[in-house]
Amino acid sequence: MTDIQRAARFYYLLRLSFGSRVDRHNFGLQRQRKPRINLIRLEEDLSDIHLRLCNVTIENLPYDNIITRYDSPDTFFYLDPPYWDCEKFYGPGIFNKDDFIKLQALLKAIHGKFIMSINDVPEIRNIYKDFIITEVFTRYSISKEHNKNITELLISNYNLPQINLGTKNNEIFENNLGTGFC
Ligand SMILES: C[S@@+](CC[C@H](N)C(=O)[O-])C[C@H]1O[C@@H](n2cnc3c(N)ncnc32)[C@H](O)[C@@H]1O
């Protein structure tokens, strides 16, 4: 298979599979929605993606390497690690429970600012208790079965500006900050 053929297959799976999973994929079907791929619009879609990413550098490195390499007083990190108890979701041996402790120590030492989004469990609250922890009320909306109100945490090393972070059990408001589950 050529790189172009591989890229085409990757794009196809990414757009059509449930939760954009390219491994262990299932067809993501929603009765009321059109398929998420339209070959006639492919050029425009790729052009939009190109324009969005043309000033972006994409790295494929372990988080500790990225944080150390990019940290400075002017750096802002947004971290979206695997959820607690979902560490294996992205493959075995990539991220373990110990990494939450290692990440905490790294973040303690940075010169920049960070926000991390994560699920609300006592273990995370305990490990990150030295930082500012803000609750966000949101909904898992990736599938009908998992569509439920939940609390997520935003962990940061600075005071977050006052924004609408959702209302517990509010069916209407969705801030879409967290759509992951495992
Ligand atoms: C919750 S997902 C982030 C999803 C992402 N924010 C998005 O919207 O697509 C967690 C990500 O952490 C990555 N990851 C897991 N272990 C990692 C590690 N040791 N270093 C860097 N990234 C890691 C996974 O591959 C996955 O993409």
The ligand as an SDF file (V2000), in Angstrom:
LIG
                    3D

 27 29  0  0  0  0  0  0  0  0999 V2000
   -8.4470   11.9150   25.9140 C   0  0  0  0  0  0  0  0  0  0  0  0
   -7.4090   11.6950   24.5060 S   0  0  0  0  0  0  0  0  0  0  0  0
   -7.1520   13.2760   23.8900 C   0  0  0  0  0  0  0  0  0  0  0  0
   -8.0920   13.5800   22.7970 C   0  0  0  0  0  0  0  0  0  0  0  0
   -7.7950   14.8940   22.0880 C   0  0  0  0  0  0  0  0  0  0  0  0
   -7.8520   16.0150   23.0060 N   0  0  0  0  0  0  0  0  0  0  0  0
   -8.7680   15.0550   20.9620 C   0  0  0  0  0  0  0  0  0  0  0  0
   -9.6670   15.8940   21.0790 O   0  0  0  0  0  0  0  0  0  0  0  0
   -8.6440   14.3310   19.9890 O   0  0  0  0  0  0  0  0  0  0  0  0
   -5.8650   11.2680   25.2600 C   0  0  0  0  0  0  0  0  0  0  0  0
   -4.6890   11.3120   24.2880 C   0  0  0  0  0  0  0  0  0  0  0  0
   -3.4660   11.0870   25.0160 O   0  0  0  0  0  0  0  0  0  0  0  0
   -2.5980   10.3650   24.1740 C   0  0  0  0  0  0  0  0  0  0  0  0
   -1.5670    9.7270   25.0140 N   0  0  0  0  0  0  0  0  0  0  0  0
   -1.6680    8.5890   25.7360 C   0  0  0  0  0  0  0  0  0  0  0  0
   -0.5210    8.3440   26.3750 N   0  0  0  0  0  0  0  0  0  0  0  0
    0.3300    9.3560   26.0580 C   0  0  0  0  0  0  0  0  0  0  0  0
    1.6860    9.6690   26.4230 C   0  0  0  0  0  0  0  0  0  0  0  0
    2.3840    8.8780   27.2410 N   0  0  0  0  0  0  0  0  0  0  0  0
    2.2430   10.7770   25.9160 N   0  0  0  0  0  0  0  0  0  0  0  0
    1.5320   11.5780   25.0810 C   0  0  0  0  0  0  0  0  0  0  0  0
    0.2530   11.3550   24.7160 N   0  0  0  0  0  0  0  0  0  0  0  0
   -0.3330   10.2530   25.2030 C   0  0  0  0  0  0  0  0  0  0  0  0
   -3.5230    9.3700   23.4800 C   0  0  0  0  0  0  0  0  0  0  0  0
   -2.9390    8.8870   22.3050 O   0  0  0  0  0  0  0  0  0  0  0  0
   -4.7450   10.2450   23.2110 C   0  0  0  0  0  0  0  0  0  0  0  0
   -4.6380   10.8700   21.9550 O   0  0  0  0  0  0  0  0  0  0  0  0
  1  2  1  0
  2  3  1  0
  2 10  1  0
  3  4  1  0
  4  5  1  0
  5  6  1  0
  5  7  1  0
  7  8  2  0
  7  9  1  0
 10 11  1  0
 11 12  1  0
 11 26  1  0
 12 13  1  0
 13 14  1  0
 13 24  1  0
 14 15  1  0
 14 23  1  0
 15 16  2  0
 16 17  1  0
 17 18  1  0
 17 23  2  0
 18 19  1  0
 18 20  2  0
 20 21  1  0
 21 22  2  0
 22 23  1  0
 24 25  1  0
 24 26  1  0
 26 27  1  0
M  CHG  2   2   1   9  -1
M  END
$$$$
